[in-house]
Amino acid sequence: METDKNYVLITGGTSGIGLELSKLFANDGYNLILVARSEGELNKTAGELKQQYNVDVVTISKDLFYPGNAFELYDEIKAQNLQVDILVNDAGQGVYGEFIETDVDREINIINLNITSLVILTKVFVKDMVERGNGKLLNLASIAGKVPGPLQSVYHGTKAFVLSFSEAIRNELKDKGVSVTALLPGATDTDFFNKADMLESKVVQEGKMSSAADVAKDGYKALMAGDDKIISGFMNKVQVAMSNIIPDETVANKMRKQQEPVGDKN
């Protein structure tokens, strides 16, 4: 495979699923453009990947809580004459708690990161892919997008958007040489729960989480095969299948029990 000019852009590529995807792409010879907020983490990750896989790793520090930075990211990549053949929208965050008690400014930031910046990056890079007649897009959705999520209402809502959006543009792009794949993991052992302030939830304290490496492998395989979506993990497939036949109110009650703090008897 000739990959000297192939670049993969990965947001959130320095940790969790994004980092594991970075390793998989690098192992197959793809050059990387990694985007995250921390320059320190970017430099550390880039150094490790370059040494282990002998690929080019470009790092760009951008805070995608602010949608204007997504446009800036595109402009900087174009200015460096880099061609993005595969876009991975991995960056995402959640916030834990009852909606009436959580901070609305933080939720707006999460919506901007999980939805607005994702849409912007998809728009600008996929248009270039269509002009060339080839490209791939992987969007990190979640099984959270298939079920209502009490105590994570905004996060679940954003992932429902990502899944619906991905399926819609996949249809629009099917004859234009660009494939769109949505990756739907369940609870995964990453820093997500720490950032969302939900380390005391039952899903963290008592649940069995998937490994980021396993989730990344599922997503990578589906992306390369051109699949529309992949639910990672057998039990997550079962959960989604059951949610399709159980009333939404019952599903919401079950999700609340999974996500409420340990010791909560409600």
C-alpha positions in Angstrom: 0.0 0.0 0.0 1.4 3.4 -1.0 0.8 5.7 1.9 3.6 8.3 1.7 1.1 11.0 1.1 -1.8 9.6 3.2 -2.6 11.6 6.3 -5.2 10.7 8.9 -6.6 13.6 11.0 -7.6 12.4 14.5 -9.1 14.7 17.0 -8.6 13.6 20.6 -5.7 11.5 19.3 -3.5 11.6 22.4 -5.6 9.4 24.7 -8.2 6.7 24.9 -9.8 5.4 21.8 -8.2 8.2 19.7 -4.7 7.1 20.8 -5.4 3.5 20.0 -6.7 4.4 16.6 -3.6 6.5 16.0 -1.4 3.4 16.7 -3.5 1.3 14.3 -3.2 3.8 11.5 0.5 4.3 12.1 1.1 0.5 12.1 -0.4 0.4 8.6 2.0 3.2 7.5 -0.4 6.2 7.6 1.0 9.6 8.5 -0.9 11.3 11.3 -2.3 14.8 12.1 -3.1 14.7 15.8 -5.3 17.4 17.4 -5.8 17.9 21.1 -5.7 20.8 23.6 -2.5 19.9 25.4 0.8 20.6 23.6 2.6 18.5 26.1 0.5 15.5 25.4 0.7 16.0 21.7 4.5 16.2 21.7 4.8 13.2 23.9 2.4 11.1 21.8 4.0 12.2 18.6 7.5 11.3 19.8 6.4 7.8 20.8 4.5 7.1 17.5 7.4 8.4 15.3 9.9 6.2 17.2 7.8 3.1 17.1 6.2 3.3 13.7 8.5 5.6 11.6 5.7 7.7 10.3 5.2 11.5 10.1 3.2 12.9 12.9 2.0 16.5 12.7 0.6 18.0 15.9 -1.8 20.9 16.2 -3.1 22.2 19.5 -6.7 23.4 19.2 -9.5 23.7 21.8 -12.5 22.5 19.9 -14.9 23.7 22.6 -14.7 26.8 20.4 -16.1 26.1 16.9 -14.0 28.9 15.3 -11.0 26.8 16.1 -12.3 24.0 13.8 -12.2 26.4 10.9 -8.7 27.5 12.0 -7.6 23.9 12.1 -8.6 23.4 8.5 -6.9 26.5 7.4 -3.6 25.5 9.1 -3.6 22.1 7.6 -4.3 23.5 4.1 -1.5 26.1 4.6 0.9 23.1 5.3 -0.2 21.5 2.0 -1.3 18.3 3.9 -4.0 16.1 2.3 -6.4 14.5 4.8 -7.5 11.2 3.3 -9.2 10.0 6.5 -10.9 12.1 9.1 -11.6 10.7 12.6 -13.8 12.8 14.8 -13.0 11.2 18.1 -12.9 14.2 20.5 -15.9 14.3 22.9 -16.9 14.9 26.4 -19.8 14.6 28.8 -21.1 16.0 32.1 -22.7 14.1 34.9 -25.7 15.1 37.0 -29.3 16.0 36.8 -30.0 18.5 34.0 -31.4 21.2 36.3 -28.3 21.2 38.4 -25.5 21.0 35.8 -23.7 24.0 34.5 -25.2 25.2 31.2 -22.0 26.9 30.0 -20.2 23.6 30.3 -23.0 21.9 28.5 -22.8 24.4 25.7 -19.1 23.7 25.4 -19.8 19.9 25.2 -22.4 20.5 22.5 -19.9 22.7 20.6 -17.2 19.9 20.9 -19.4 16.9 20.3 -21.6 18.4 17.5 -20.6 21.8 16.2 -16.9 21.3 15.7 -17.6 17.8 14.4 -20.0 19.1 11.8 -17.5 21.9 10.7 -14.6 19.5 10.3 -16.7 17.0 8.5 -18.0 19.8 6.1 -14.7 21.2 5.1 -12.7 18.0 4.8 -15.3 15.9 3.2 -15.9 18.5 0.5 -12.2 18.1 -0.3 -12.6 14.3 -0.4 -15.5 14.5 -2.7 -13.6 16.8 -5.1 -10.8 14.1 -5.2 -13.3 11.3 -5.4 -12.1 9.3 -2.4 -11.9 9.5 1.4 -13.1 8.0 4.6 -14.8 9.4 7.7 -15.1 7.8 11.1 -17.3 9.5 13.7 -17.3 8.5 17.3 -20.9 8.0 18.2 -21.9 5.8 21.2 -24.5 3.3 22.3 -25.5 6.4 24.4 -27.0 7.8 21.2 -29.4 4.8 21.0 -30.9 5.2 24.4 -32.1 8.1 26.7 -29.5 8.9 29.4 -30.7 10.3 32.7 -27.8 11.9 34.5 -26.1 12.3 31.2 -28.9 13.8 29.1 -26.8 16.3 27.1 -24.1 13.7 26.2 -26.6 11.1 25.1 -28.4 13.8 23.0 -25.2 14.8 21.3 -24.3 11.2 20.4 -27.8 10.6 19.0 -27.1 13.6 16.7 -23.7 12.2 15.7 -25.3 8.8 14.8 -28.2 10.3 12.8 -25.9 12.8 11.1 -23.5 10.1 10.1 -26.1 7.9 8.6 -27.7 10.7 6.7 -24.5 12.0 5.1 -23.4 8.4 4.3 -26.5 8.2 2.1 -25.6 11.5 0.4 -22.0 10.5 -0.2 -22.5 6.9 -1.3 -21.9 7.6 -5.0 -19.1 10.1 -4.4 -16.3 7.9 -3.3 -16.4 8.8 0.4 -17.4 6.3 3.0 -18.9 7.3 6.4 -18.7 5.0 9.4 -20.0 5.5 12.9 -18.4 3.7 15.9 -20.7 3.0 18.8 -18.8 1.9 21.9 -20.3 1.4 25.3 -18.6 2.2 28.6 -14.9 2.2 27.8 -11.9 2.4 30.1 -10.7 6.0 29.2 -10.5 9.3 30.9 -14.0 10.2 29.8 -15.6 9.4 33.2 -13.0 11.4 35.1 -13.6 14.4 32.9 -17.4 14.0 33.2 -17.1 13.9 37.0 -18.8 10.5 37.2 -16.3 8.3 38.9 -18.8 7.5 41.6 -21.4 6.2 39.2 -22.4 2.5 39.2 -21.3 2.0 35.6 -17.7 2.9 36.7 -17.7 1.4 40.1 -19.5 -1.8 39.3 -19.7 -2.2 35.6 -17.3 -4.0 33.2 -15.8 -1.6 30.8 -14.4 -2.3 27.4 -10.7 -1.6 26.6 -10.0 1.3 24.4 -7.7 -0.9 22.3 -10.6 -3.4 21.6 -13.0 -0.6 20.7 -10.4 1.0 18.4 -9.8 -2.3 16.6 -13.6 -2.7 15.9 -13.8 0.8 14.6 -10.7 0.5 12.4 -11.9 -2.7 10.9 -15.3 -1.3 10.1 -13.9 1.9 8.7 -11.5 0.1 6.4 -14.3 -2.2 5.2 -16.6 0.8 4.5 -19.3 -0.3 6.9 -22.0 2.1 8.0 -21.6 1.5 11.7 -20.3 -0.9 14.3 -21.5 -1.5 17.9 -18.4 -2.5 19.8 -18.8 -5.4 22.2 -21.3 -8.2 22.4 -23.1 -7.0 25.5 -23.5 -3.5 24.0 -25.1 -5.1 20.9 -27.5 -6.9 23.2 -28.3 -3.7 25.1 -29.1 -1.8 21.9 -31.2 -4.7 20.6 -33.2 -4.8 23.8 -33.7 -1.0 23.8 -35.3 -1.3 20.4 -38.2 -3.4 21.7 -38.5 -2.0 25.3 -40.5 1.2 25.9 -38.3 4.3 26.1 -39.5 5.1 29.6 -38.4 1.6 30.8 -35.0 2.0 29.0 -34.5 5.4 30.7 -35.3 4.0 34.1 -32.8 1.2 33.5 -30.1 3.6 32.3 -30.6 5.8 35.4 -30.0 2.8 37.7 -26.8 2.1 35.8 -25.6 5.6 35.9 -26.7 6.8 39.4 -24.0 7.1 42.2 -23.1 4.0 44.1 -25.3 3.8 47.2 -28.2 5.7 45.7 -31.4 3.8 46.5 -33.7 5.8 44.2 
